[in-house]
Amino acid sequence: MYPQELVAPMESELVSRGFEALRSAKEVDNVISKEGTTLVVVNSVCGCAAGSARPGVIFSLDNEKKPAHLATVFAGVDREAVDQARNYMLPYPPSSPSIALFKDSKLVHVVERHHIEGRTYEMIASHLKMVYDEYC
């Protein structure tokens, strides 16, 4: 488990943009069960989270259509919340970072780590905007 003081700036990058940091399985259940669209970001300390995933997610929200609810869990920190979020993302294997969109509690799209690595944040944002246009 990573110390909170190490991950706090990485977490606040999303929280300051309106994401709710989830710490428990119950919090994950509550946010995913909400009506409408919910974006869940599995955050991480890796370079692709810093260089592509977090900035890509943030820039993706500059779109006419966007998810109604925003949430994040932090791999290596919030184990219970991460495990529960990953249960909702099945059959996709655990991936950090990753991004999942739910609509009315159903998984409709996942961006896995291998879709993030080697891509720019602009590419991630553009991809997510197309997903929002389809589902939000």
Backbone as ProteinMPNN parsed JSONL, in Angstrom:
{"seq_chain_A": "MYPQELVAPMESELVSRGFEALRSAKEVDNVISKEGTTLVVVNSVCGCAAGSARPGVIFSLDNEKKPAHLATVFAGVDREAVDQARNYMLPYPPSSPSIALFKDSKLVHVVERHHIEGRTYEMIASHLKMVYDEYC", "coords_chain_A": {"N_chain_A": [[0.84, -1.186, 0.0], [0.506, 2.195, -0.83], [1.739, 5.162, 0.786], [-0.474, 7.678, 2.018], [0.362, 10.357, 1.855], [2.014, 10.321, -0.341], [0.348, 9.733, -2.525], [-1.612, 11.666, -2.415], [-1.375, 14.171, -3.96], [-1.737, 13.141, -6.542], [-4.239, 12.015, -6.415], [-5.748, 14.282, -5.814], [-5.633, 15.646, -8.175], [-7.692, 14.655, -9.741], [-9.885, 14.828, -7.973], [-10.084, 17.574, -7.515], [-11.226, 18.303, -9.861], [-13.804, 17.511, -9.727], [-14.24, 14.81, -9.264], [-15.302, 12.148, -7.205], [-13.643, 10.721, -4.541], [-13.489, 7.401, -3.805], [-13.633, 5.15, -1.091], [-14.547, 2.79, -0.017], [-16.238, -0.399, -0.503], [-18.99, -0.099, -0.357], [-19.328, 2.609, -0.985], [-18.538, 2.547, -3.664], [-20.54, 0.849, -4.712], [-22.754, 2.526, -4.267], [-22.261, 4.77, -5.959], [-22.076, 3.64, -8.519], [-24.585, 2.588, -8.812], [-26.185, 4.726, -9.335], [-28.561, 6.526, -11.306], [-28.224, 7.139, -14.779], [-25.139, 8.184, -16.332], [-21.917, 7.119, -15.262], [-18.589, 7.746, -14.634], [-15.747, 5.961, -13.844], [-12.559, 6.097, -12.607], [-9.731, 4.196, -12.287], [-7.172, 5.035, -10.554], [-3.576, 5.494, -10.482], [-0.068, 5.236, -9.501], [1.683, 5.154, -11.579], [3.624, 6.12, -14.491], [2.108, 6.325, -16.87], [-0.383, 6.926, -15.916], [-0.011, 9.476, -14.904], [0.941, 10.88, -17.167], [-0.857, 10.387, -19.275], [-3.454, 9.162, -18.616], [-4.796, 10.534, -16.334], [-4.608, 13.339, -17.19], [-5.869, 13.019, -19.689], [-8.464, 12.156, -19.017], [-9.349, 14.411, -17.603], [-9.265, 16.446, -19.614], [-11.119, 15.328, -21.327], [-13.54, 15.971, -20.283], [-14.227, 18.417, -21.209], [-16.483, 18.736, -23.044], [-19.538, 18.638, -24.861], [-21.359, 16.588, -24.227], [-21.15, 14.615, -21.346], [-20.224, 12.427, -18.601], [-22.621, 12.021, -15.96], [-21.906, 11.484, -13.362], [-18.89, 11.352, -11.521], [-16.155, 9.462, -10.478], [-13.429, 8.12, -8.528], [-11.039, 5.615, -7.754], [-8.167, 4.469, -5.964], [-5.557, 2.558, -6.951], [-3.562, 0.394, -5.014], [-3.954, 1.777, -2.74], [-6.705, 2.238, -1.859], [-7.875, -0.443, -1.28], [-10.271, -2.016, -0.824], [-12.256, -0.511, -2.167], [-11.171, -0.42, -4.752], [-11.106, -3.162, -5.42], [-13.862, -3.674, -5.455], [-14.739, -1.942, -7.492], [-13.401, -3.096, -9.621], [-14.727, -5.537, -9.711], [-17.14, -4.755, -10.817], [-16.223, -4.194, -13.319], [-15.748, -6.546, -14.607], [-15.948, -8.631, -17.493], [-13.362, -7.75, -17.808], [-9.882, -7.823, -17.151], [-8.055, -6.98, -14.09], [-6.687, -3.723, -14.124], [-4.453, -1.077, -14.008], [-3.523, 2.138, -14.679], [-7.071, 2.504, -15.309], [-10.148, 3.128, -17.043], [-13.583, 3.39, -16.734], [-16.852, 3.406, -18.051], [-20.134, 3.59, -16.983], [-23.578, 3.001, -17.544], [-26.633, 3.568, -16.23], [-26.022, 1.684, -14.228], [-24.836, -0.352, -15.693], [-21.98, -1.683, -17.259], [-20.541, -0.048, -19.951], [-18.318, 0.719, -21.378], [-14.768, 0.301, -21.417], [-11.512, 1.442, -20.795], [-8.526, 0.09, -20.922], [-5.293, -0.369, -19.324], [-3.42, -1.092, -21.345], [-4.474, 0.289, -23.451], [-3.911, 2.804, -22.801], [-1.172, 3.203, -22.289], [1.577, 4.518, -24.067], [0.049, 6.263, -25.51], [-1.025, 9.607, -26.12], [-2.264, 12.175, -23.886], [-4.107, 13.688, -25.242], [-5.062, 11.924, -27.171], [-6.343, 10.047, -25.544], [-8.307, 11.694, -24.377], [-9.771, 12.461, -26.672], [-10.75, 9.976, -27.527], [-12.377, 9.301, -25.29], [-14.262, 11.368, -25.421], [-15.662, 10.664, -27.741], [-16.843, 8.339, -26.805], [-18.457, 9.398, -24.76], [-20.189, 10.93, -26.349], [-21.629, 8.925, -27.543], [-22.854, 7.515, -25.375], [-23.684, 9.25, -23.322]], "CA_chain_A": [[0.0, 0.0, 0.0], [1.246, 3.448, -0.906], [1.365, 6.118, 1.826], [-1.42, 8.701, 1.57], [1.052, 11.599, 1.491], [2.58, 10.14, -1.676], [-0.689, 9.71, -3.557], [-2.552, 12.788, -2.266], [-1.4, 15.078, -5.117], [-2.252, 12.426, -7.71], [-5.681, 11.888, -6.21], [-6.383, 15.604, -5.857], [-5.706, 16.063, -9.573], [-9.047, 14.319, -10.198], [-10.876, 15.329, -7.012], [-10.248, 19.017, -7.741], [-12.014, 18.462, -11.097], [-15.17, 17.05, -9.491], [-14.331, 13.376, -9.026], [-15.459, 11.713, -5.822], [-12.705, 9.658, -4.17], [-14.218, 6.329, -3.118], [-12.748, 4.421, -0.187], [-15.129, 1.521, 0.43], [-17.086, -1.12, -1.456], [-20.325, 0.498, -0.302], [-19.297, 3.861, -1.757], [-18.521, 2.154, -5.078], [-21.902, 0.388, -5.021], [-23.66, 3.679, -4.298], [-22.052, 5.63, -7.126], [-22.372, 2.91, -9.763], [-26.029, 2.338, -8.879], [-26.906, 5.948, -9.673], [-29.158, 6.596, -12.634], [-27.445, 7.929, -15.719], [-23.787, 7.72, -16.634], [-20.913, 7.26, -14.212], [-17.222, 7.458, -15.05], [-14.903, 5.533, -12.73], [-11.15, 6.042, -12.964], [-8.823, 3.498, -11.372], [-5.973, 5.858, -10.573], [-2.372, 4.776, -10.085], [1.14, 6.053, -9.386], [2.561, 4.917, -12.726], [3.842, 7.221, -15.418], [1.042, 6.486, -17.861], [-1.496, 7.592, -15.236], [0.339, 10.894, -14.816], [1.157, 11.488, -18.469], [-1.948, 10.193, -20.234], [-4.786, 8.834, -18.086], [-5.438, 11.633, -15.599], [-4.856, 14.509, -18.046], [-6.84, 12.663, -20.722], [-9.799, 12.164, -18.412], [-9.693, 15.803, -17.297], [-9.56, 17.144, -20.862], [-12.302, 14.737, -21.958], [-14.746, 16.566, -19.707], [-14.523, 19.605, -21.984], [-17.289, 18.149, -24.109], [-20.956, 18.931, -24.666], [-21.901, 15.445, -23.484], [-20.186, 14.036, -20.407], [-20.883, 11.622, -17.564], [-23.321, 12.732, -14.89], [-21.234, 11.205, -12.09], [-17.458, 11.118, -11.67], [-15.597, 8.827, -9.277], [-12.108, 7.54, -8.676], [-10.47, 4.742, -6.722], [-6.727, 4.522, -6.151], [-4.902, 1.253, -6.826], [-2.463, 0.399, -4.063], [-4.331, 2.601, -1.582], [-8.079, 1.947, -1.433], [-8.04, -1.821, -1.76], [-11.668, -2.45, -0.829], [-12.952, 0.21, -3.228], [-10.618, -0.867, -6.032], [-11.604, -4.519, -5.67], [-15.29, -3.62, -5.802], [-14.846, -1.336, -8.818], [-12.958, -4.108, -10.595], [-15.809, -6.523, -9.839], [-18.101, -4.194, -11.762], [-15.597, -4.113, -14.637], [-15.602, -7.878, -15.194], [-14.9, -9.637, -17.539], [-12.039, -7.177, -18.059], [-8.943, -8.125, -16.064], [-7.597, -5.806, -13.34], [-5.817, -2.869, -14.9], [-4.213, 0.222, -13.38], [-4.826, 2.784, -14.554], [-8.12, 2.143, -16.253], [-11.273, 4.062, -17.055], [-14.8, 2.652, -17.07], [-18.099, 4.162, -18.111], [-21.34, 2.824, -16.673], [-24.84, 3.678, -17.824], [-27.691, 2.921, -15.448], [-25.378, 0.583, -13.5], [-24.274, -1.361, -16.595], [-20.715, -1.336, -17.889], [-20.705, 0.141, -21.388], [-17.031, 0.937, -22.04], [-13.58, 0.246, -20.569], [-10.212, 1.763, -21.373], [-7.546, -0.623, -20.101], [-3.929, 0.172, -19.308], [-2.743, -1.247, -22.634], [-5.03, 1.304, -24.348], [-3.425, 4.093, -22.294], [0.278, 3.238, -22.47], [2.042, 4.883, -25.392], [-0.854, 7.21, -26.147], [-0.999, 10.934, -25.505], [-3.501, 12.52, -23.183], [-5.052, 14.173, -26.245], [-5.682, 10.745, -27.774], [-7.261, 9.496, -24.53], [-9.437, 12.623, -24.275], [-10.558, 12.349, -27.904], [-11.454, 8.688, -27.466], [-13.436, 9.38, -24.286], [-15.316, 12.252, -25.925], [-16.494, 9.864, -28.657], [-17.622, 7.432, -25.948], [-19.502, 10.226, -24.125], [-21.175, 11.295, -27.37], [-22.473, 7.76, -27.787], [-23.578, 6.985, -24.223], [-24.152, 10.262, -22.338]], "C_chain_A": [[0.886, 1.251, 0.0], [0.814, 4.38, 0.226], [0.499, 7.242, 1.247], [-0.706, 9.986, 1.142], [1.705, 11.511, 0.099], [1.511, 10.298, -2.756], [-1.638, 10.912, -3.503], [-2.539, 13.745, -3.459], [-1.976, 14.425, -6.37], [-3.764, 12.258, -7.623], [-6.37, 13.239, -6.37], [-6.475, 16.144, -7.281], [-7.098, 15.774, -10.139], [-10.112, 14.909, -9.272], [-11.127, 16.82, -7.23], [-11.046, 19.311, -9.007], [-13.41, 17.857, -10.96], [-15.336, 15.567, -9.291], [-14.474, 13.11, -7.536], [-14.481, 10.57, -5.566], [-13.448, 8.632, -3.325], [-13.243, 5.494, -2.314], [-13.263, 3.034, 0.2], [-15.961, 0.885, -0.673], [-18.483, -0.502, -1.506], [-20.378, 1.807, -1.08], [-19.281, 3.572, -3.258], [-19.915, 1.702, -5.509], [-22.853, 1.568, -5.189], [-23.489, 4.517, -5.558], [-22.394, 4.907, -8.429], [-23.87, 2.657, -9.908], [-26.837, 3.582, -9.23], [-27.429, 5.881, -11.101], [-28.306, 7.491, -13.525], [-26.061, 7.347, -15.909], [-22.823, 8.053, -15.506], [-19.567, 6.85, -14.78], [-16.416, 7.109, -13.809], [-13.474, 5.39, -13.248], [-10.403, 5.27, -11.889], [-7.482, 4.204, -11.536], [-4.775, 5.038, -10.134], [-1.179, 5.718, -10.06], [2.035, 5.947, -10.611], [2.634, 6.133, -13.646], [2.73, 7.409, -16.418], [-0.217, 7.081, -17.229], [-1.251, 9.094, -15.214], [0.382, 11.56, -16.18], [-0.022, 11.419, -19.413], [-3.323, 10.045, -19.586], [-5.448, 10.014, -17.38], [-5.644, 12.878, -16.474], [-5.894, 14.224, -19.144], [-8.263, 12.705, -20.209], [-10.242, 13.602, -18.15], [-10.071, 16.553, -18.57], [-10.791, 16.583, -21.556], [-13.592, 15.38, -21.463], [-15.105, 17.898, -20.358], [-15.255, 19.154, -23.247], [-18.75, 18.464, -23.82], [-21.636, 17.821, -23.858], [-20.802, 14.892, -22.597], [-20.936, 13.28, -19.33], [-21.513, 12.493, -16.474], [-22.589, 12.604, -13.552], [-19.783, 10.837, -12.358], [-16.908, 10.549, -10.375], [-14.216, 8.271, -9.582], [-11.778, 6.658, -7.481], [-8.974, 4.688, -7.007], [-6.109, 3.161, -5.889], [-3.702, 1.374, -5.886], [-2.747, 1.227, -2.826], [-5.677, 2.147, -1.024], [-8.475, 0.549, -1.891], [-9.493, -2.269, -1.852], [-12.438, -1.795, -1.98], [-12.47, -0.247, -4.608], [-11.134, -2.261, -6.385], [-13.059, -4.503, -6.108], [-15.482, -3.003, -7.192], [-14.455, -2.352, -9.896], [-13.983, -5.221, -10.758], [-16.85, -6.043, -10.844], [-17.551, -4.167, -13.187], [-15.376, -5.476, -15.286], [-16.411, -7.973, -16.466], [-13.504, -9.077, -17.82], [-11.124, -7.481, -16.882], [-8.537, -6.843, -15.326], [-6.555, -5.027, -14.14], [-5.682, -1.527, -14.193], [-3.183, 0.968, -14.205], [-5.825, 2.185, -15.541], [-9.277, 3.108, -16.06], [-12.503, 3.271, -17.492], [-16.002, 3.59, -17.071], [-19.257, 3.196, -17.891], [-22.551, 3.665, -17.049], [-25.942, 2.896, -17.134], [-27.187, 1.61, -14.846], [-24.76, -0.495, -14.386], [-22.987, -0.833, -17.224], [-20.918, -1.211, -19.397], [-19.378, 0.351, -22.119], [-15.896, 0.894, -21.024], [-12.361, 0.632, -21.401], [-9.188, 1.133, -20.435], [-6.163, 0.022, -20.226], [-3.248, 0.048, -20.673], [-3.307, -0.314, -23.707], [-4.535, 2.705, -23.968], [-1.933, 4.253, -22.562], [0.635, 3.603, -23.909], [1.141, 5.846, -26.14], [-0.789, 8.545, -25.408], [-2.306, 11.189, -24.768], [-4.55, 13.046, -24.162], [-5.784, 13.009, -26.913], [-6.699, 10.12, -26.82], [-8.502, 10.379, -24.442], [-10.349, 12.507, -25.49], [-11.381, 11.066, -27.917], [-12.63, 8.765, -26.491], [-14.58, 10.29, -24.748], [-16.239, 11.515, -26.893], [-17.387, 8.904, -27.866], [-18.767, 8.214, -25.279], [-20.592, 10.577, -25.141], [-22.132, 10.144, -27.661], [-23.373, 7.414, -26.608], [-24.161, 8.021, -23.269], [-25.256, 11.135, -22.9]], "O_chain_A": [[1.872, 1.339, 0.731], [-0.361, 4.391, 0.592], [0.72, 7.694, 0.123], [-1.118, 10.632, 0.178], [1.917, 12.534, -0.552], [1.753, 10.929, -3.785], [-2.387, 11.148, -4.451], [-3.613, 14.107, -3.94], [-2.633, 15.09, -7.17], [-4.473, 12.347, -8.626], [-7.435, 13.336, -6.98], [-7.307, 17.006, -7.563], [-7.623, 16.56, -10.927], [-11.125, 15.429, -9.74], [-12.266, 17.276, -7.137], [-11.495, 20.439, -9.208], [-14.122, 17.706, -11.953], [-16.464, 15.092, -9.16], [-13.841, 13.77, -6.712], [-14.485, 9.57, -6.285], [-13.971, 8.956, -2.259], [-12.156, 5.164, -2.789], [-12.5, 2.201, 0.688], [-16.338, 1.539, -1.646], [-19.084, -0.397, -2.575], [-21.366, 2.085, -1.76], [-19.934, 4.271, -4.033], [-20.412, 2.125, -6.552], [-23.652, 1.609, -6.124], [-24.478, 4.933, -6.161], [-22.947, 5.516, -9.345], [-24.366, 2.525, -11.027], [-28.053, 3.498, -9.405], [-26.824, 5.267, -11.98], [-27.738, 8.482, -13.066], [-25.837, 6.16, -15.674], [-22.9, 9.112, -14.884], [-19.413, 5.76, -15.332], [-16.4, 7.864, -12.837], [-13.215, 4.657, -14.203], [-10.435, 5.641, -10.716], [-6.762, 4.001, -12.514], [-4.932, 4.003, -9.486], [-1.258, 6.852, -10.532], [3.07, 6.612, -10.662], [1.808, 7.043, -13.575], [2.427, 8.543, -16.79], [-1.034, 7.678, -17.931], [-2.158, 9.886, -15.47], [-0.089, 12.687, -16.335], [-0.183, 12.292, -20.266], [-4.263, 10.738, -19.975], [-6.53, 10.448, -17.773], [-6.748, 13.423, -16.502], [-6.699, 15.092, -19.482], [-9.161, 13.223, -20.875], [-11.38, 13.967, -18.444], [-11.099, 17.229, -18.601], [-11.447, 17.304, -22.308], [-14.616, 15.335, -22.144], [-16.172, 18.45, -20.089], [-14.716, 19.189, -24.353], [-19.152, 18.547, -22.659], [-22.392, 18.091, -22.925], [-19.664, 14.719, -23.034], [-22.141, 13.463, -19.159], [-20.998, 13.555, -16.125], [-22.646, 13.505, -12.716], [-19.48, 10.105, -13.301], [-17.162, 11.087, -9.298], [-13.878, 7.988, -10.731], [-12.188, 6.928, -6.352], [-8.553, 4.843, -8.153], [-6.127, 2.664, -4.763], [-2.933, 2.332, -5.957], [-1.886, 1.368, -1.957], [-5.778, 1.726, 0.128], [-9.309, 0.387, -2.783], [-9.898, -2.845, -2.862], [-13.19, -2.468, -2.684], [-13.275, -0.436, -5.52], [-11.55, -2.506, -7.517], [-13.447, -5.23, -7.023], [-16.295, -3.488, -7.979], [-15.099, -2.448, -10.941], [-14.098, -5.793, -11.842], [-17.377, -6.832, -11.628], [-18.316, -4.122, -14.15], [-14.868, -5.549, -16.405], [-17.51, -7.419, -16.508], [-12.566, -9.842, -18.045], [-11.553, -7.403, -15.73], [-8.66, -5.747, -15.873], [-5.659, -5.609, -14.752], [-6.681, -0.912, -13.821], [-2.076, 0.469, -14.407], [-5.462, 1.463, -16.47], [-9.369, 3.807, -15.05], [-12.467, 2.565, -18.5], [-16.141, 4.45, -16.201], [-19.347, 2.142, -18.52], [-22.549, 4.885, -16.891], [-26.159, 1.717, -17.415], [-27.84, 0.57, -14.943], [-24.21, -1.466, -13.867], [-22.918, 0.316, -17.661], [-21.404, -2.138, -20.045], [-19.309, 0.183, -23.337], [-16.038, 1.389, -19.906], [-12.204, 0.208, -22.546], [-9.005, 1.58, -19.303], [-5.911, 0.839, -21.111], [-2.574, 0.98, -21.113], [-2.691, -0.141, -24.758], [-4.719, 3.664, -24.718], [-1.485, 5.309, -23.009], [0.062, 3.061, -24.854], [1.43, 6.209, -27.279], [-0.528, 8.586, -24.205], [-3.312, 10.516, -24.992], [-5.748, 12.872, -23.938], [-6.981, 13.097, -27.188], [-7.784, 9.713, -27.237], [-9.625, 9.874, -24.433], [-11.57, 12.462, -25.347], [-12.559, 11.073, -28.273], [-13.741, 8.35, -26.818], [-15.746, 9.997, -24.483], [-17.453, 11.714, -26.871], [-18.546, 8.687, -28.221], [-19.905, 7.746, -25.24], [-21.78, 10.525, -24.823], [-23.3, 10.362, -27.984], [-24.534, 7.055, -26.807], [-25.05, 7.696, -22.482], [-25.753, 12.024, -22.209]]}, "name": "protein", "num_of_chains": 1, "seq": "MYPQELVAPMESELVSRGFEALRSAKEVDNVISKEGTTLVVVNSVCGCAAGSARPGVIFSLDNEKKPAHLATVFAGVDREAVDQARNYMLPYPPSSPSIALFKDSKLVHVVERHHIEGRTYEMIASHLKMVYDEYC"}
